[in-house]
């Protein structure tokens, strides 16, 4: 069984849009806050991330409005977590239903550096090579250091038919997942899990994916694209949990 790979962007990252929706999910590590996963702000009180990023034994906070995790930046804010909602059918063995919601202890005010991403239409499926962007603070290369500065890279969509071929990901990839990348040059790596795959729809950016897993032997392996939870499969679940909480 493949281990979970916490994904960061390799080679050729580009600056195409302000990623004001990107958050850093951090946990208290012996009194020091440490980045563990990414996430996406989808409302003033709600963050979307991966289920495998959440542990009931840890204390978390969400850092918003950040570009560099090491520096103090005007407009950035750290917010405590009120509750974490992991999908009831999250399966760590199969890496299925890898989605979770985080409710912030207090709503954040939207600014130039803190903005929500839009959700896609329910069950929306993107075509082969649709241009999307993955963002995060994960490792800069396989076994390399965690990035200080937020990285972003173009990852074209790989359709389900291609991604489920035997020499790609095969049966590991379900219809509730989305693949992107796989060219062996640009991908995610350890530290990007839970972060967004954002795709443009007209003037809006929509979060179509949540970084879930990737290759265990090299972050940028050919025919092993980054695999995301396909957000459009979970729109009703997201709306239900937000309305109940």
C-alpha positions in Angstrom: 0.0 0.0 0.0 1.2 3.5 -0.8 2.0 5.8 2.1 0.4 9.3 2.1 2.7 11.9 0.5 2.2 15.4 1.8 2.6 17.3 -1.4 5.0 20.8 -2.6 5.7 22.4 -5.8 8.7 21.4 -7.9 10.5 23.4 -10.6 8.9 26.1 -12.6 6.5 27.6 -10.1 4.8 30.6 -11.5 3.1 33.7 -10.1 -0.3 34.0 -11.8 -2.7 35.1 -9.2 -2.8 36.2 -5.6 -3.5 33.1 -3.4 -5.4 34.9 -0.7 -7.5 31.8 -0.1 -4.5 29.6 0.8 -4.1 28.9 4.6 -1.4 27.2 6.6 -2.7 24.6 9.0 -0.4 24.5 12.0 -0.2 22.4 15.1 1.4 23.0 18.5 4.7 21.2 18.6 6.1 21.4 22.1 5.0 25.0 22.4 6.0 26.0 18.9 3.5 26.3 16.0 4.6 24.1 13.0 3.1 24.0 9.5 1.7 20.6 8.7 -0.8 21.0 5.8 -2.4 23.5 3.5 -6.1 24.4 3.3 -8.5 26.7 1.5 -10.6 29.4 2.9 -14.2 28.9 1.6 -16.1 31.3 3.9 -15.4 33.7 6.7 -15.5 30.8 9.3 -14.7 27.8 7.2 -11.5 26.1 5.8 -11.4 23.1 3.5 -8.6 20.6 3.9 -7.8 16.8 3.8 -9.0 14.3 6.3 -5.5 12.8 6.7 -4.2 16.2 7.9 -6.4 16.0 11.1 -5.4 14.2 14.3 -7.6 14.4 17.4 -4.4 14.4 19.6 -3.2 17.7 18.2 -4.0 21.3 18.9 -4.4 23.4 15.7 -4.5 26.9 14.5 -5.1 28.4 11.0 -2.7 31.1 9.6 -4.3 33.3 6.9 -2.9 36.0 4.7 0.6 34.4 4.6 3.2 34.3 1.8 6.3 33.7 3.9 5.9 31.4 7.0 9.1 32.7 8.6 8.5 36.4 8.4 6.0 38.7 10.1 3.6 40.1 7.4 1.1 42.9 7.6 -2.4 41.7 7.3 -1.7 38.1 8.3 -3.7 36.6 11.1 -3.6 33.4 13.2 -7.0 32.0 14.3 -7.8 29.2 16.7 -9.9 26.3 15.6 -13.4 25.8 17.1 -14.1 22.3 15.6 -12.8 19.9 12.9 -15.3 17.8 10.9 -13.7 14.8 9.1 -15.8 13.0 6.6 -17.6 10.1 8.2 -16.5 7.6 5.5 -12.8 8.7 5.5 -10.8 5.5 4.9 -7.0 5.9 5.5 -6.3 2.5 4.0 -8.0 3.2 0.7 -7.3 7.0 1.0 -11.0 7.6 0.1 -13.2 10.5 1.2 -10.1 12.4 2.1 -11.9 15.7 3.0 -12.4 17.7 6.2 -13.8 21.0 7.2 -12.4 23.3 9.9 -14.6 25.9 11.7 -12.6 28.9 12.9 -13.1 30.1 16.4 -14.0 33.5 15.1 -14.9 34.7 11.5 -12.1 36.5 9.6 -12.5 39.8 7.8 -11.8 39.6 4.1 -9.0 41.8 2.9 -6.7 42.0 -0.1 -4.6 39.1 1.3 -7.5 37.1 2.8 -10.2 36.0 0.4 -12.4 32.9 0.0 -12.2 30.6 -3.0 -15.4 29.6 -4.8 -16.7 26.1 -4.7 -17.3 24.4 -8.1 -20.7 23.3 -9.4 -21.8 20.0 -8.0 -20.3 17.0 -9.9 -18.4 19.2 -12.3 -15.7 17.2 -14.1 -12.8 19.0 -15.8 -11.5 17.9 -19.2 -8.1 16.5 -20.0 -5.4 19.2 -19.8 -7.6 21.8 -18.2 -5.2 24.4 -16.7 -5.2 24.4 -12.9 -2.8 25.6 -10.2 -1.6 23.9 -7.1 -0.2 25.9 -4.2 1.6 25.2 -0.9 4.6 25.4 1.4 5.7 21.7 0.9 9.2 20.4 0.1 10.9 22.1 -2.8 12.1 18.7 -4.1 12.1 15.1 -3.0 13.7 15.0 0.4 14.4 18.7 0.3 13.5 21.5 2.6 10.0 22.9 3.3 9.4 26.1 1.4 9.4 29.4 3.4 7.7 31.2 0.5 4.3 30.1 -0.8 4.8 28.2 -4.1 2.4 27.7 -7.0 2.6 25.8 -10.2 0.6 24.9 -13.3 -0.8 21.3 -13.1 -3.0 20.4 -16.1 -5.8 18.0 -15.3 -5.4 14.3 -16.2 -8.7 12.8 -17.0 -10.0 9.7 -15.1 -9.6 7.4 -18.1 -5.9 8.2 -18.3 -5.1 8.3 -14.6 -6.6 4.9 -14.0 -4.5 3.2 -16.6 -2.3 0.4 -15.2 1.0 2.3 -15.6 -0.5 5.4 -14.1 -2.4 5.1 -10.8 -4.7 2.2 -11.8 -7.6 1.3 -9.6 -6.4 3.4 -6.7 -8.0 6.5 -8.3 -11.8 6.6 -7.8 -14.3 8.8 -9.5 -14.4 11.1 -6.4 -10.7 11.9 -7.1 -9.0 14.2 -9.5 -5.5 13.8 -11.0 -3.3 16.7 -12.2 0.3 16.8 -13.5 2.3 13.6 -14.0 4.8 15.0 -16.5 7.7 14.1 -14.3 8.8 17.7 -14.0 6.3 19.6 -11.9 4.2 18.2 -9.0 3.5 18.5 -5.3 5.6 17.0 -2.4 5.6 16.5 1.4 3.9 19.5 3.1 1.2 20.5 0.5 -1.5 18.0 1.6 -4.9 19.6 2.2 -4.0 22.5 0.0 -6.0 23.5 -3.1 -6.0 22.8 -6.8 -7.6 26.0 -8.1 -9.0 26.4 -11.6 -10.3 29.5 -13.3 -13.9 29.7 -14.4 -14.5 33.1 -16.1 -13.5 35.7 -13.5 -13.7 33.3 -10.6 -11.2 30.9 -9.1 -12.8 27.6 -7.9 -11.2 25.0 -5.6 -11.6 21.8 -7.6 -9.1 19.7 -5.6 -7.7 19.0 -2.2 -4.2 17.6 -2.2 -4.5 13.9 -1.1 -1.6 11.7 -2.2 1.2 11.2 -4.7 4.2 9.0 -5.4 6.1 7.7 -2.4 9.4 7.4 -4.1 9.8 10.8 -5.9 7.5 13.8 -5.8 7.8 14.4 -9.5 7.5 10.9 -11.0 6.2 10.6 -14.6 2.7 9.0 -14.9 2.2 9.5 -11.2 0.3 12.8 -11.0 -0.8 14.4 -7.8 -4.1 13.0 -6.7 -6.7 15.3 -5.2 -10.1 14.8 -3.6 -12.5 16.1 -6.2 -14.4 18.8 -4.4 -17.3 18.8 -6.8 -18.2 15.3 -5.5 -18.7 16.7 -2.0 -20.6 19.9 -2.5 -23.8 18.6 -0.7 -21.6 17.2 2.2 -19.9 20.6 2.6 -23.1 22.6 2.5 -24.8 20.1 4.9 -22.0 20.3 7.5 -21.7 24.1 7.4 -25.5 24.5 7.8 -25.5 22.1 10.8 -22.6 23.7 12.5 
